[in-house]
Amino acid sequence: MAVSSLSLSLASTTLPNRLNVSPSTSTPRPTVLCSHNVITCSRDTTDNEERNSKRRPLLLGLGALALSLLPASSLLAEEIPANYAAFVDKSDGYSYYYPSDWREFDFRGHDSAFKDRYLQLQNVRVSFIPTDKSDIHDMGPIEEVIYNLVTHVYSTPTQVADIFDMRERTIDGKNYYTFEYTLTSPNFSRAAFASVAVANGRYYTLIVGANERRWRRVRNKLKVVADSFKVLDI
């Protein structure tokens, strides 16, 4: 099915028409504030093993953090939504909100991750890989980039991928592709939002999702996470 049939406006409350993608035949590639608090992370980037170990971020008050982050941040110019916390990684150059009752965990191959304390499949994680590109537009048109991600990176040959409405957003001069998708296996289905961007010589990916059976209940909550993702200059 032609990718160009995808709508470019993101639905807010109900699932839009979908693009059904047949299972990929190629081998999948590896990818790649409670309301007044911010978690920050600064690390020695020369130690790769330490970078991959579980983080021990420092919980700081918003007022104290503002002095160390300015001017890096429109994040601090906004009021963090109620029942969310903010994660800011100044060393690796990105930030996002996550539900304040979620807990940090070690997700292999990812730089940061948080999950629901009771529902582990309800989680958010961020990863990045090196790139010589300087903007997400350099990766290709939005339809092409997202189709390739879902069919060749996120899914396996046994999964059926459904890509929903996608959109582009620009914040502080940086561009992002954000979209919704599901991956259905014979015994399991997962739905998610993804937001991708290019900055600092890196191709960043944030994915936040849940079991598809719970998706209608948590979709709007997780959409806040996807839309909050920002890359910072480092």
Buried (B, 14 or more C-beta within 10 A) or exposed (E): EEBEEBBEEBBEEEBBEBBEBEBBEEEBEEBBBBBEBBBBBEBEEEEEEEBEEEBEBEEBEBEEBBEEBEEBBEBBEEEBBEEBBBBBBBBBBBBBBBBBEBEBBEBEEBBBBBBBEEEEEBBBBBBBEEBEBEEBBEBBEBBEBBBBBBBBBBBEEEBBBBBBBBBBBEBEEBBBBBBBBBBBEEEEBBBBBBBBBBBBEBBBBBBBBBBBEBBEEBBEBBBBBBBBBBBBEB
